């Protein structure tokens, strides 16, 4: 039997275990945000922007076009408010947007 062919498992419990192992650092915060990103910002924004990490309380996110970068710059307070509602004191305090390098 191929050792890679085992019982299929849901990623949810595995992700929770990884997050627990990472603790409360920026990496864990970034993963928690990525896991709930579409729920927090909505499907339209999520189609054009994705979180890439958290550094020193600043959420870094990649945007697929300069038009969306401008739109999301204007909507930063709204996005940060949604993150505060979802994560409380663990929410990022600022948002840094950058264009997808493939754009």
Secondary structure, 3 states (H helix, E strand, C coil): CCCCCCCCCCHHHHHHHHHHHHCCCHHHHHHHHHHHHHHHHCHHHHHHEEEEEEECCEEEEEECCHHHHHHHHHCHHHHHHHHHHHHHHHCCCEEEEEECCCC
